[in-house]
């Protein structure tokens, strides 16, 4: 790819890096924020959950908005919103101010991230060039989260408000570069035929389902509200399907859900990302609660899992070209199964050397699975529906994250009855990510029968990215 093509990709990857580092830094800083502002446990939890709620609730709508209103327009507008509300969070003096800021920041991410991904899938030629761009994009996402844990620990030492101000600086640089590098839309922006009923029911369904899933971590406490939220969300999903069937210009063309490869990739992404986030959460609890490690020590210990940022754009393209997407995805799931199983017998005084194989395998598994899942979720989709495909993928990953963290938290809480049972509770919680990757591997196997012939090694293309 020519230099300008790489520059465009760098800007778009900067967005997903920004999103990953933002989430990770806040996760490290929440205990300090809680102490400084005197927040209750519930309020502190919602500082994290509000972002997930906004992101998961609006990602589907955000992806489709990129198709209908213009990818460049949505990207620039919502990146600006992300910048503003991240900065406002840094000035918060009350818990509710942080919660509102994080919710709106999550909504902004729900619109800008699918827009960034759809710019990639419509700007780079389908095949080796697009595959490499998506693999770099996926690796950057993982690297942002891993580095964010370390950077968050360092910034928290200076003052937790820097956890909000640092993303503002990065977002400002990305915005300036994006204005210059992202080409103008060639297709006219849609100005009529909006499916308002579909948009409202979709957003309502996703919000209720996300809220219900987040509440699962409370276990049996408040189960009535959890069941009501999930039940209401499912009812709205049914209503959304009815609306889309009758709409002359549906928000989501239901026929796209007949693409088995896309649905399989979205389910695989949900299970893989959910298992990864759940496992990382359990390991963090183990190191900090049982072993007494500081947040910075924990972040440094987990940094090796960020090796996927290096492996995804270097090793994974070679494997995809040699063996095809399905086999590489399956290899990622199998590595994840091995890594989680190795950690199941974790002891109360394991050395870091004993943990290292699992952490290294987990990072490698992510590098093998996530990028190819991204390719599979968008491969063969028409240009005018690339935003929708990206929205479906990111909706799946966000719900996967919520399910993974909530499920391991619920299992840990139910099995931990006293201090003596803490280690057993950690081991029980570790079965959740293991079960998720086992199910994901089973789903991936079904795609081996109709996989395409592996592509040949990519050739250097002198073409500039073309915006559809």
Number of C-alpha atoms within 10 A of each C-alpha: 16 12 10 12 18 14 16 21 24 18 20 28 26 23 27 26 23 24 23 21 27 23 21 22 29 24 19 25 23 18 17 15 20 17 11 11 13 13 18 12 10 8 17 21 17 21 25 18 21 23 24 27 28 25 30 31 27 25 32 29 26 32 32 27 25 31 24 22 16 21 30 20 19 24 28 20 15 21 23 18 17 27 21 18 22 25 22 18 22 19 14 16 11 13 19 15 16 24 22 20 22 29 23 21 28 28 24 27 29 28 29 33 29 34 32 28 32 27 29 24 28 21 22 24 18 14 15 20 18 19 27 23 28 28 27 23 28 28 29 27 25 26 24 26 25 26 23 28 27 24 22 28 25 19 19 23 13 11 12 23 18 19 30 22 19 20 20 23 13 15 22 15 13 20 21 12 16 22 14 10 16 23 16 14 14 10 13 9 14 12 8 8 12 16 16 12 15 22 23 13 20 26 23 19 26 27 22 22 27 25 24 25 25 25 25 23 23 18 17 13 11 11 14 9 13 23 16 14 21 21 16 17 24 16 13 21 19 14 17 22 18 12 20 19 14 9 17 11 14 19 24 23 14 11 7 14 13 9 12 13 22 24 19 19 27 26 21 31 30 26 28 33 26 28 32 24 19 28 24 20 18 21 20 19 17 20 18 15 12 15 13 12 16 13 22 18 15 21 23 17 18 22 20 18 26 25 21 30 26 18 20 31 22 16 15 28 27 16 17 24 19 16 16 20 29 26 22 26 31 24 18 25 30 17 22 31 23 17 23 24 16 16 20 16 13 18 13 12 9 10 9 10 8 14 17 17 14 20 26 18 23 28 29 27 29 28 30 31 29 29 31 29 29 25 23 21 26 27 18 14 17 12 18 16 21 27 34 30 31 28 29 24 27 26 27 25 22 23 25 28 26 28 27 29 26 23 25 27 23 17 22 23 18 16 17 16 11 8 9 9 11 19 19 17 22 26 20 17 26 27 18 23 29 24 15 24 28 19 16 25 22 13 17 23 13 14 18 14 8 9 13 12 11 15 14 14 13 14 9 10 11 10 12 15 24 14 20 14
